Amino acid sequence: MPFGLLNLNKPPGLTSRAVVNRVQHLVRPEKVGHAGTLDPLATGVLLVCIGQATRLVEFLHQLPKQYDGTFLLGCRSETDDTEGTVVELRGTARPTECEIEAVLPQLIGDITQRPPAYSAIKVQGRRAYQLAREGVNVKLPERQVRVDRIEVVEYAYPHLRLAITCGSGTYIRSLGRDIAELLGTGAVMAQLCRTAIGTFRVSDACSLDQLDSEQIEQRLVPATRAIEHLPRMVLDDHQRQLIRHGGLIESSEPGHECAVAAFDDNGNLLAILEPVGSGRFKPARNFSAATG
């Protein structure tokens, strides 16, 4: 099986790991991984990498993500979603749509976010949600994330539906919680769909229930889709031999100050190159023995 990417529409009730395990069963002995964890409650785009495409996960993380999320205002839970015990808050504000719109700009851009205690982040080798379930008071450090867009799609108190575009590592549950706190109330996430990662859209995703080995072959897309946002370089025969053996190459092409995707004349991905000085590159990921 050639290495590539599978755009799956994750169903509710399954962890991202469980989805990967199902795919792994169908493509053994190929390696399988995924880019961007979705909570069990969530649905939508889950990119599963097969074979050497697992080495491109970090570049998929660079792509913007789009979400459609519904929140319940006026309540809280220990998980920040309806998977936990939802407690209705008394005496809190019932914000108007105008008031909601007014606070959204405060959470757009490079912002600091506190991840939920019930998350897959590791704390001393264990998942935070495992510790939280055991009654440990988990306090995760704040971190910087990128939010490019938050738009109100529908609002009829207590239901608030938002369209969100953000970068990797952003917790949508936490975003809903923080919006509510700015409004003087609480919120839990009731529904979430990841509608896109880069150019991968949920409308093009395949269903896990209908997946078999034959369909994986048919639905697999080239691994090069993961690095479409990187600059490209076509290598000549001499450069290809150098890269194959881990050597350095020189290029007179201007503007390559970050990772570069290197191809042969037939459009096959050969390597991801990284600059090591003016006009010089070395392979950070070598795919000379694979096609994509």
Buried (B, 14 or more C-beta within 10 A) or exposed (E): EBBBBBBBBBBBEBBBEEBBEBBBEBBEEBBBBBBBEBBBBBBBBBBBBBBBBBBBBBBBBBBBBBBBBBBBBBBBBBBBBBBBEBEEBEEBEEBEEEEBBEBBEEBBEEBEBBBBBBBBBEBEEEBBBBBBBEEEEBEBEEBEBBBBEBEBEEBEEBEBBBBBBBBBBBBBBBBBBBBBEBBEBBBBBBBBBBBBBBEBBBEEBBEBEEBEEEBBEEBBBBBBBBBEBBBBBBBEEEBBEBBBEEEBBEBEEEEBEEBBBBBBEEEBBBBBBBBEEEEEBBBBBBBBEBBB
